[in-house]
Amino acid sequence: MNGGEETLVAADAAELARLGAELIARAIAAAIDARGVARIALSGGSTPSEAYQRLAALSLPWAQTEWFWVDERAVAPDHPRSNYGAARRDLAAAPIPEERFFRMEGESPDLAGAAARYERLLRARFGVASAVSFDVMTLGIGDDAHTASLFPGTGAAGIEDRLVAAIPAQPDKGLEPRLTLTAPVIQEARLKLLLARGAGKRGVVAQAKRPGPADEVPARVVRGGPGRLVWLLDAAAAQAG
Ligand SMILES: O=C1O[C@H](COP(=O)(O)O)[C@@H](O)[C@H](O)[C@H]1O
């Protein structure tokens, strides 16, 4: 069953951040009410940063939250390009206990091994007999229509036999190797919150909303599965092209 899909259009970047923080906070509170814990998976990139900062300023039962990552670059956690490092800085104001953060090991010389370890960690945290259903997952969309680290033309959007995958480098695009959650776990999230802003994202957002091969437009994977999907766009990204 599909949990439905809606598009929210924010007037500008500040409103997008405010709405993003509000939606994440509501999903956290609902999960804690229902299950005593909220499990959140975070994407990196520039778009969600302000929403994370605003979220961190809110008063929430932080000790009942657990934080995971949607994808990671093959860098150390203190590297400026680390998705983990960026989100930790954005969330710094929230009193989240250190042991509640579960990062991907982007610095590992064996990324396939790191992917397998992260998958085991997810299965252990969610319970081996349960589905890995994040309460809220933030997602972005790249100028090439990638989401998480599922890049077009690589077959990564079609991976279904693992929850976490190691993605090889793409030297022609200047991209280092990555770790990423795969389509099945993205689709399983209770709330998938896809944030996009700026006119540069207009075309890829429109493509992702149209059915078609996910290998060409990997962000199409967000539309499948049981979870609720919210496209949170600023006015520039939302405009019909
Ligand atoms: O490389 C990445 O890019 C996407 C989109 O980032 P943005 O800067 O355009 O917001 C992001 O969702 C992903 O987590 C990240 O690794």
The ligand as an SDF file (V2000), in Angstrom:
LIG
                    3D

 16 16  0  0  0  0  0  0  0  0999 V2000
   25.7050   14.3260   -2.8990 O   0  0  0  0  0  0  0  0  0  0  0  0
   24.6520   14.5090   -2.3470 C   0  0  0  0  0  0  0  0  0  0  0  0
   23.7340   15.2800   -2.9390 O   0  0  0  0  0  0  0  0  0  0  0  0
   22.3290   15.1870   -2.6720 C   0  0  0  0  0  0  0  0  0  0  0  0
   21.7040   16.5370   -3.0500 C   0  0  0  0  0  0  0  0  0  0  0  0
   22.4430   17.5840   -2.4090 O   0  0  0  0  0  0  0  0  0  0  0  0
   22.1170   19.1430   -2.5390 P   0  0  0  0  0  0  0  0  0  0  0  0
   23.4140   19.8390   -2.1790 O   0  0  0  0  0  0  0  0  0  0  0  0
   21.7310   19.4050   -3.9590 O   0  0  0  0  0  0  0  0  0  0  0  0
   21.0420   19.4520   -1.5720 O   0  0  0  0  0  0  0  0  0  0  0  0
   22.0770   14.7680   -1.2190 C   0  0  0  0  0  0  0  0  0  0  0  0
   20.7240   14.4630   -1.0300 O   0  0  0  0  0  0  0  0  0  0  0  0
   22.9620   13.5690   -0.8510 C   0  0  0  0  0  0  0  0  0  0  0  0
   22.7490   13.1610    0.4960 O   0  0  0  0  0  0  0  0  0  0  0  0
   24.3920   13.9680   -0.9930 C   0  0  0  0  0  0  0  0  0  0  0  0
   25.2920   12.9210   -0.6480 O   0  0  0  0  0  0  0  0  0  0  0  0
  1  2  2  0
  2  3  1  0
  2 15  1  0
  3  4  1  0
  4  5  1  0
  4 11  1  0
  5  6  1  0
  6  7  1  0
  7  8  2  0
  7  9  1  0
  7 10  1  0
 11 12  1  0
 11 13  1  0
 13 14  1  0
 13 15  1  0
 15 16  1  0
M  END
$$$$
